[in-house]
Structures are given as structure tokens and as C-alpha cells.
Amino acid sequence: MEYINIDRTRRNNGKVHSFSSVCEGHGSAGDLVKDTGYWSSERRNAAITEYVIIEHEETVTADYIEMIPSPGGPAAFPRGFRFEGSLDNIVWKVIHTEKEYELETACCRIDVPLMRFKYLKVVITEPAFCNEKHYSEIGSIVTGISGLHEIIVSSSRSSQHDGARLIDGDTRSSWQSAVNSSSTAEYVMADLGSIYSVSRIILLSSSNGFPEDFNLAVSIDNSLWTTVFEEKNFKAELNRKYFWETGVIPARYVRLEAKGVRLFSGEYGVQLGGLEIMAVMTDSDHTHNIGDITPHASIFQAGVVKFAKDGEDISGAAVQGSDRRLRDATTLFKGIVQFAEDGDDSDTLAVQASDMRLKLATEYNPGIVRFAYDRENQPGTAVQGNDSRIQEATTDSFGIAKLCPDGLYTDHGVVLGSDSRLRKATTEKHGICRLSPDGESIAGSVVQSNDRRLRDATTLYKGIAELAEDGEDREGVVVQGNDRRLKDATTISRGIAELAEDGEDREGVVVQGNDRRLKDATTISRGIAELAEDGEDRGGVVVQGNDRRLKDATTESKGIVELADDGESLPGVVVQGNDKRLRDATETSRGIMQFAVDGSDLPLSAVQGSDRRLKDATTAAKGIMQFAVDGSDSPLMAVQGNDRRLKDASTTAKGIVELAEDGEDRPAVVVQGSDRRLKDASETSKGIMRFARNGEDKGNAAVQGDDRRLKDASTTSKGIVELAEDGEDKSGVAVQGDDRRLKDASTTSKGIVELAGDGENLPGVVVQGNDRRLKNATTEATGIVRLARNGVNKEGIAVQANDARLYDARESLPHSHDYARTKHEFNTHQGTISIKESKSQAFNDITPPSDHSTIIHGYNSSRENGSIGLAGVAGILSEKTIQSYGVVGHSNHVGVRGQAPGGAEVKGCGVLGVSRFGAGGVFASEHDYSLVADGYGSISRYDDSINLMGNGDALLVNGRSHFNGPMSVHNGGEENQFPGNIVEYFEVDEVEYVSPGDLLVVSEMGNAVLSRSRKEYNRSVIGVVAGNPLIAINNSGQEQKVYPVALVGKTLCKVDARISPVKPGDLIVASGTPGCGMVGKVDSFEKIGTVIGKAMDRLEEGIGIISVFITHL
């Protein structure tokens, strides 16, 4: 946690790191860090985002940002901007944003939560608009710490010893209170100007007069104070600094109260050499202060709440007490509301209690309403209680309703309960309805459940429906499930459908799945389609993917197209991308086109955009064209839109065109849509085109779909393609699927490839999987390689793994010495190994022991998984369970010590015990704890060679746990004023500011969410927020924004004793003060369930925290 001094004013100095633009001749961006400089962005025709970044030499702290306008004043000040901060110039945090900003003061000052940054970026999202240009000008930018807003002291001995001396930074000066003949209370109060998370207070003693009895309290509103520490009989040394931790607590006001001490002069007073107030930065990800730094609300950052600016009405912001909307309202000025004049009914005005409309109403004078005369039905009048319409109704007179006589139908009449129409109905008499006799179909009657029409139907008589005979298709009958028409169909008998024979195309039959027409197609047999031979163009066949016509084209051979040579212009060839004709054209060299010189009309040259002929044309001057006078047909003139020749044309009068008569082929006339030449064509009569006869290859005739050239191809007759004979490689023919060249290959006959014989190495043949060269090698026969005999070092053969040259050459004999090769055959060491020696070397912390401290030292240098330094295996070959131990450690100190430093990704562990059916670890002791888990690393009682600094995490248990015997939970050794509790975690309303000791009740939003209590004798009280959870239950399903609520036992609770003092044994209930309890009495049934605990301490007055015992009554 970093402590930041907030009592003294500081200003941060930086330099300009970078900026988006600058306007030459105006302010430079580098002048932003100067008091008299300014920066002007580039003047633009459109509004774009601009920025400037200020870099500091090191990370700085700030709680305000000031941006001074340039000499251009508010007109050039940006209307939309935001401040961003960063520690590395990579990741940025938005500090504050302004939109539609109007500068109304000498500078733009933004108070922000206490924060740290190295880089400050000003992003201008909406520049100013001046002189038809978009730009912004900014004067100097200043950041820093505001310092104390005000310091007030109870008294001062002189002006040289006033309260300002406490924060002047001079250790030789001091504040001295007025002296008195006896000890009196003195105080110092500092106003921080805004709310900070205060964490530490530092006091400096002077040469005389440091108080002995004093306390320090904080407040956010200068009304409700919280004492954070108190000292009794404190003896200070001269000219020393002392600090007190306050915990992280929000405060704007800090007040030190002290009793005067006896001075050297014999009089009484208080002297302090200095006062420092330290704060910490808030963490905006948390909204509580149990173990975390809680951000407090301001108009810039949400914390407990977010305060709105004066008059601001955005959602989620809390109105401050000084808001102008909370002042008293009048008929002239608006407060919470604005009062209306007497009788004024304007929108948004509040009616005053003295308004004439709130007087008692009569039939003659309206009040809140106007009473109606008896039976009056004028809109806007209220019916009186004696109105005849509210009397009981009869069949003769109206009341609230008019009763109908028995059986009578009248408008607006109400049927009596005894009305005959409400009786049970029969076939003879109406009730609510009339029942139909059996089979009757008269309208307005209800069919009875025993009606014959509702019984099951048969083929002989009708029920709900009439069933059809087998195969019957008479109208109005229902087909039965056993009808033969619903049976499975075959090719002989019809069911739901009739199946077609293989290849049958008779109408009304269904093609079966095994029909030959649905088989895969080949070039010989037709399936769904018939495949064309290579190059075949016969009708009705499908071109295959390997057709030569689908190959990539070149300038030598034709594919889908034929590529043209560079500059070639033959018909039917495609120009390539590198053709010289596609290059960029100029006036001197031709590309896709050749540019014409200005005014040049050479053929095959393209007019350029700057040509004078592209200017706007008139009837007098030529531009892109020259406009013709109405009706003028001069060459090179463009007809204008109002020319008479652009009128609608007919066969007698010419307009844009002249319409031709039917069949007329005179030049310059347009054929009409009804012309006979546009009718459908045939072989004998011409329409839009003329169809060619079968096989006809004359020009201007269209080939028909039944032309023989589109028929299926074979090896003897050509269709779309011509099929090749088996093995034929003539060009222009398509290879068929049964060609011998597509058969499986062998060593004697070639297919797609030719297989090599065993051991054959001819080029162009493929080695088979059973070739002897792919068999396992031996010392006698070569496979992929040939293996060497033991000790043979012949070239080209591979040494085997059991070769003697790969082992220790020494003779293995029983031996006793200090040295052996790193690797030698373990079979020579049969029997047991017993080693006796004396070696020792101390090792500390979690470090590997050296071989100087152990008789047997195993060092495994492997970097792979599964590496083991030393292993012991026993009892695995026994068929019955025996007492066997893989590894046993015995010592008068520590039997087995396991250690591992762990890592960031894989934590690891010092000792890992696992078992499939037994216990993973068993610990037992005769005279001490069987298991010690110390989360702080304080294990010097058992091994003082290790000095660990734990974070407090001692034991993690996943799964069921069973404890047989007593279990004790102690408060631990840490300093904590709150007693330990068994708690349950609950989610609390985010808008609440909750701290330990607060009284919680069920929130109105439900969902097992709690809120701070605010109502006296609240029956929905649940418990008290614990400050020291020891055993916690979390049913909320969340890990953050939940609070521990004490369930049983002693805890500290906030109580309000301003109305009634609290004595030990008093019942504690919820009070009207948020989060506080008070003394209560259960003197009515309504108060049962309101008691949360019994007081265990006393509080005479004010608001404080006392011990209570949780009790629900």
C-alpha cells in the first residue's frame, strides 16, 4: 500500500511527448507545459479528433487537472474532450470526459480521484469552430495535489504560531494554542476539500507541549464523526515524528482533539510541530471496505454512490445536499418543486395546500372535485354517497344496476340469481341453454353426451364420422387404418402409390431407389446423367472434369479459352494481363488506349480530362459537345432536352425515333414490339431468329435441342464428345471408365502405375509394401538397414543397442570405494547395500541439499517429465497385503522433509501423498498435534532452518470432512478490534456504503440481498456485518461484493445512543440511523422479531460501536 501526502499543495512538471498536429505560426505544443504558452491544432475543413500527450520523468500523483484557455479565449476552447492516464503509454485509462462543454470561468479545473500516471493524454473529440475552420487552442495544462482546503484551530498563541504552521514544512515552526491556567480541550480541524481514502496520520512533536491525552476523528460531512484512534498518557520525545494507522477510511474532515499539558512555563497548552495526512488511491473495482480500499463517491467516479453536479439529472447519480433543486420552493423559484399560483394548472407545478382547488367540494363550488347532483352524469363531477344510482337495485328502479324480471331480456339489465334461465336445462325447457334430443340438429341447442352422433363410427352406421369400406372412395366417409390403399406398394399391386418397374416411365407410378436411371453415370451407360468423352459435344451428355477443354489455356494450346500472344488481335483469343495494350497510356505511347493531345481528333486516341472539348457546352461555344439549336441537324451538334425531335414518336410523326410499320425494314426506323418479325421462330418461318434443321450448319440459324449432334456419343458415332477405344490415345477422344489403363497395376501389367518386383530398382516403378527392402533388418539379412554383429565396425551397418561398446568396459566386481562410473551394470550389485559414513553440511530455506550433507545423493539432471532423484519400491510382488515401506525416514528431529519452490503456472508441493484405495496421507503423534498447517510459515518450533513469510493460507479442503472430537477456533495473533465470528456471506445493495458493525436487513429487491437498516423496529433485520470472520459460509454463489454477517456469539455493532443511553443487557433493535441499532423494548406483538442482540457494553451518548451478543427475538 502506497501512502500519499495530501495536506500540501504540489504541482507536477512534465514535457510534451507527442501531438496530432500543430498550426504553423500559432502556439506550439511544447508550450503547453509553460505558464504563458499555448498549443493550436491545425485548422481543418472538417472536425477530426486531435490529441497531445504530456510525459513526466517518473510516475506522478494527482487529484486535479487544470486546462487554461489560450489568448483566443473561450471561442477557441474545445467543446468535447477527455483526459486519459497511462503508466506505460500503451494501456490507457479514461479519467474524465466532457461533451458540449462551455468554458465559463478563467480555466477548466477537473477534480479527479487520487490517481497515479506517467503519461497524460488530452483527446479533443469536438474541436471549436471559428472563422469557418475546425480547430482548438489550449493554454497550459497543470496537474498536481490540491492540498488542504482549510485548517481551523481552537486557538492560537500568536499569529506566528497559528494553524498554518502545521503544514508549512518548516520543522522549526509550530502551532501553539493559547495558554491557560488549567488544562482545557483544544482542537485542530483540517478540511481536505473533497473526500479521500485516509490511511495514516503523522504528528510532529516540538520542544514542548505535545499532548498526552488525545483522539482523532474523521467525517465526510462535518456532522457525523468517527473516532479512528485514541491515546492516553502518551509520552512523546522532543522533535520526533509519530504516525498512526487509521485503516482505509473515507474522510473529508480530520479533527484532532487534545487536552492541554503543563508547559515549561507552568501554564497549560498544546504545541504541535507539524501535521501530515496520508491517503491511498481507491480501487474502483470494489464497493466495500472490508480488506480493500473503497472508492468514495464523487461527481467523477462511482463508489458507494455517485454524486450529481448541481442540477444534473443523469441516472445513477445521487443528488448532493447543496443542490439547488433541494432548496425551498416558491411560486417564483423552483426548489425540489415549483409552487403553482392559486388555481394555476400548468404542467410541472406543485399545488400549494392553500389552493382553492383543495377546499372541501360542494355541488356549487368545486374543491379537489365538484360533487354531482343526484343522477347527474356530467364529466368531471364526483358522485355523492347519497346518489340514487348507488342504492340497491330492484326490478322497478335502477340502483347500481337494474334488475331484469324473470326471463325478460332488457338492455343494461342484470339477471337475478333466481332467474329461470339459470336453471338446469332439459330437452323440453331452456335453462342456460336448451339440450337437443338424440340426433336433433336444430340451431341454438346443445348436443348431449349420449347423442348417437358421438358414439364410435362403423361402416354400417355413422357416429362422429362414417367409416369407409375397404377401397371405398365415396365422399363424406373416413378411410380406415386397414384400408388396402394404405398398404405398402409394389410393382404389381398399388398401395399409397404404385411403384414403377426398373426404367419404366409410365405416368402415375413412383420411381424406386434401385432404378437404373438413378445409378452413377459413365461414358458408356447412362445414370442420372451420361458423361461425355473428352472433347465430345453431343447433346444430352455432361462434360467431365478432365476434359481437355477445361485445361488451363496457353498461347500454344487451347483450354477453356485460347490465350493471345502479346499484341495479337486474332478473333477467338483472350488478351493476357501482361499484354502491352493493357499498359498505362500516354500521348506518345499507346496502352489500353492512346491519349490524344488537347483538341486532337486523331482516330483511336482517347480524349484526356483536361481537354478543352470537355468544358460545358452551349449553342454558341463547343465544350464536350456543342448544343444544337432546336431542330438543327448540323453535324457534331448535341440535341438539347427541349428539342422537338425528342417528343414521343409514332409511325406518322418522328420524335426521338421514327416507328416502323409492321414488317417495314426501311433504314432509320425503329421496329415496334408488335412487329411480326418478333414472333416465335420455326424452321420454316423466321422470328427473332431462324431454327436450323437437324444437322444443318448454315450461318444465322440456331441449333435445336433435338439436333443429332447433341445425342449421346459412342466409339463409332460422335455426339458432344467421341469416346476412345480401350487403350486408344488419339487426340480429341475421351477415355472411358473401363479403359485398361485405369485398371489396378501389377508387376507384369501396367495400370495407373507399374509395380516394381521384389528388390527391383528400375526407374518409373513403384516399390510394393511386401518388398524385402522394407522388412526388419538382421545381422544376416538387410532390411531398411543392416545390423552389425557385436563389436563389428564395418562401414554401412548399424550398431545394435546391446553392443558391448555401449557399456562400461571395466569388469564388474564387488567393491567398496568412493568413486564409480556414473553408469554401470546394476546386475553386478546383487544383495544389499549398507553404507556407513559421517557427513553433514547445513542448508537453509528451500534449496537443494548438496552431496556433502548426505551419504546417498541422487542428482537427476533430466529436463523431461517423470524424472526422479531417489525412489524406493517394496512389496509389489507379494500376493497378500504385507507391511512394506517404499521409503522410510527416521530421525530424532525430522523424519522426512519434502520441499519444492513451485512455480507460477504449476504450483507443485513439498510432499505429495496419493493412494487409490487407502488414505493419501496419515499423520499421528503421541504428545503433539498430528498435523500442523501454518499459513504464515512460522515453523521454527519444528525446524528453525527455514524462514518463510506466508500469506495466511493454511489449509484447503475440497470435499466432505469429518471431525470426531472437540474443535477450537481462536482469534489468531493479529491485532483486530473485532471478535472472531461464524458468518455467512450475503450480497448487499451496491448503492449502500457498508462497513463492519453495520446492521443489515432484507432488501426490498429480494433475491437474498441485504441492505443497511434505516427504519426503527424493522422486523426484517438479519444481522451485523462482522469485522473478523473466522468460520465463513458462502451460499451467495459470488466471491465479490458480498459481506460477512455474524450468525451467533459476540460481535461489534454500531448503535445510536443520542435518544437513549445503552446499558449492558439492553435489547438492541434497528434504529432510524442507517446501519445503527438502538435500545428497544418488545411491548407489542408488532415488535416481536425486531430484536437482533443484547448489549454487552454501555454507550452514554452519540453514535459508537459496542459489543453485542447476537440474539433473535
Steps between C-alpha positions, in 0.01 A plus 500: 500500500645837399439801726452837326533833682189706422530789747751707295453649156721349228527562126629242251746602227521319168584540135304451177550145371301511174203671335268449202560831319603862547408817316810677371527860611285438806567339838742205519412178680822525698366817665222308676724439804581873527285741697463746210508260204222343296450240227281535192399200290500516123211690344285256303187497286353209696497412868742218584642369827820669621723411795807602697697280746697640796775279644644527853847383600349253744157390617314791665193531721215743437151584621427786261558599136491862381480602135551873435346661188728658240508876427221423254269455800195274534418520128797278410465270803396143405134407549563129549807340657618235742804437721675160498784374721756225444803353674661361182354696203333175389202433726288811571231570758230759434517752787227746402282581197321823403246553219350830381724682746467876541790677675346743750797563733863601465606136463360149475576323831409134544524344848567128456546206739855461628693320224846433360624530142815571302329605177201735476311516171251772403273367224292768324186330367316818394722796403381858496358648177637848435540701180355217289771259628508212748784529754570538870740705712610400849715696743717333765394165653568456875459193724586447866374466859253766619608495865287600798201719426499650851650437843317620812639498854324563831743780593847639424756658727598751231493554124852347483357179649168465314363183338676561167833410672386138517532452123774748400766226493729694736603281796605812694146647507203365692139561587453608860158530658413779737634431851271453799538462872344150482469221246234572238402320179653623176444383144635514146263438207621459142263529202642294211265662246365167376472142621818288508582149625702607805736231634765661724543807721847636588560740793828681568594585859674829571719604789207518745127440537426177306162372631477190716127433470356547152280336235453535127165482320399526133180601321374532147240769576627686812196361679541130577847424637682168537787464748788311340750497789546625856806534721523521880812608694710519183855613576666648191867570448601844384513574127383155391253383232228252599246341271172316560328265253133587463407216269369600161208728581327767287529848643485864403542643850772392748477623860757459777372565854754527784515607862752770591819385675718686748761710318846597619353836600259329741195586290292257293474472123563285188790531256543301175796529262313365198208302362507269198197321356561197279251336265497209259357465152161335475422179317197556280441126462381474863203659671571403860784560742551159664861428419503725194530868418153633441444778246271768632246665279569823317362667189770321298514145636245259637575362843243453767291741293576740218425864582326708236615848408278788605181460296625188318228238438687202353394153614705328771622822663405611853390858552724686747360690794613832355315445171286798398208266442482424874447859616158617611263555210291811432267603224789691343800271556518126457640279779410136529183619330363836386174608660205592283302818549149455642303318230795471260492162321822530298709187452786421746366736771410377850164605644528678836297391802319837500383456139124547459485170312587314822203642695202281586282451194126568475242475224553870434871559564769261376780400734728210416189386307146632441220288639233397251130554556293186549531287183702776326736349244705801397868419446740630768250467789519253790194292595388556861430221744126577511458483121202281406718308256692351793186369675401139482341411167155341447311383190311831504774754572864539414765488768858417415332282238143419390371150577325313218168326566510122467566401140490855368775630270569873550798718419726581798305261721652256746358145527393390849640181649148354508445563128356196317772533239758399760327166577620167370407447136299205359382403152161650585601819690768761452747569778830664428456309174256245348610134465447334161310169482706210360594576141336844489695764306294813570703820538534638855482166680786310668581139404494262800783258573276197435406622152542219243711730286771493767536118514769310314443477125488175290456425131130431565395806699633845548646632826716813518605388153397220260770241426569402138505139378837362389585687180184711510550856374150636559484864609447569873640172636825457696767251379585236764855406603468148346394630158696328220588837357719565807705178453856500369510534123673257257541493122203258479257641757432860582516635857531867589682517167579256215871418454650517152695212341872559444521763225122531469385854420124444508294785643377465863767256624778579749868435408670257746841563661663211305388630162788490247433861415618599849836319472831684453553601141796399275593578142348161397193469720266776593399562863358822628708649223732364229862608507655644186825374349798738498407778256162343417228755429203267446167614647384354833845411639682668786858629457744333745753685719800357304369619163777667300273795445520575877882505513694822555545684175833614351597685184584163342213278615135580554329433837179666610631786291805556279744767620619765256869585448613846605326743264319222307151596382375177340131420563422238767811562714506658846734790579741426790562732799858580389395606149664827400159632401395496869778730617432858608460721198669837434483749213810345342463128578192286472371278786139394538449810298706794375433841650424778255673840516270783613253554217642219287242289316730228371326163472557236772619756757323568835409852600661605833306658791674836448398524130330826414226306329382371840395842620131582541339544159253766377332559166768759427816341649612141474598305812465125537257559222327795337129528558282517190228757454149352520451282189852562374662192346843644449773243541691481830220672687332354812122512509364678810229355730236744376557421130176418319657186364500348852123484515322163497525336156226338290491337156390830351695752710865477591611556860817361656462228243261422218295184551493244217184348360452123557771323298646824371878488461563852388818646648482738798165368624456307829323162508197496731429224757201376297706443184453148350873459482507475885269193505629150594726349236477156324695315229272644232415844634742751643433682826772660712714223352464195271543147637743273312388162365646181650874504421481828311810715542401810310567840647230707673308185604463386865563128580197332661510275813415182297786545253689170444823672585376528860427126534696256722848425371651153437830366361349485151280808493580842629266695730612783723822301533644188333587206730845339469546126441668300779862621513450749217701821542378690198446871567144628522355182653396452867643207699223271630474370857573137397822586313778251589723791591277568802519141635703399807872470428720187551865414442414355158232739374491876530196679638503852631853416617736204451597301811863406562602138555646402838834683527463657153635858473415593142390864446128562460384203710340518843639295797236270653431464873628139507838586346784330691672835534222610739531196732663511846877487475724235659876439506449253215238667283474865403169676556475875504846476656733217583590435866862451611612205707625572852827692470503519117582848370450445128384800295131519401360286781319617813624426856239322714388616846653194671844555350777464762645830391201678651574371851766557767808309392618432857440167661218519753622373839391555862665819612509760776633840403394863464488503119309312235405583144180691459347201314591138554312172498284470811481119472852481651360646826282212611405478868483799731690824529590625846691826521627661814662841501499831683421807289315825566453843351232750601257624238232765544172602343357310204824409324626157384745336744853439375671159488715610796201461737379152400645146480288415193446790256291461186522783246276452196592758234211413268283788370206276406187380682533197727850576632560363854795573724462199733238223503414212728269215399393213731231235536356522148570131419328363811168327441368604838500828689819542700651781699743642247641851467637647180686778680556536876653809660602484867657775707489648845417832331311469168436156352422610143531853362345575162550836335427660164524868400203461260431726205254755363310257275543167682507561875648164595521385863761400756350154566237327283320198639251315279321165526239317300315330787688604814556841656714745309677598820485389865643707786508395867679617814504385863559837668452777241273596213478228235479769229630856509402735211655845541391757240755755623803268473577519874639146543814580701362284783548199273778611265681831548710462183212631288374857520180542297264798465152356429189690394279332761357219282533193722270219387291433186247216522285403200225250575337357813682529833433317827618617844468257792575693816512863613613776263626839620519817290707789640515862388860467385796715595420798276386829649129530426249689711217282367433161665509189284163382366322221319358683199301455182574710191212699349475730201418861594346778292780659298379849580564444870815593684549205733769453764555268801246559776218602263156356569355328191139425403334318210507723191176596325642352178492150655724232346675443836653851471547712814502876567607726785218550753324837487171447686436464871388155620549348153379137520709402195825546696749222422831566676814707541792531254793319662847650500689178568349191329649176635258239365320612184208355303442629147165406345487809278687340209721810477851584614485880476261766630387273781521579870549273806200504733555370854264210579563434871705620795667829582562765236540878476193696393442868422241650736340844531475621863391854418139425601560250779827383662596136451567285809628141523210258455282739297322353198633636171261572209538690171497880523423775250873573463636304197679184614461570871310328779341654809347401833162341446207348689275216386173641634266396217446212260618719212847524657552123524785406265665843513772418757844419355708474820576591860740779592820385676639849552371851562483818291380815675453726199571546128563231242756231570588131477439265794506125559167320460399134521302390193148406615190486281177578690 
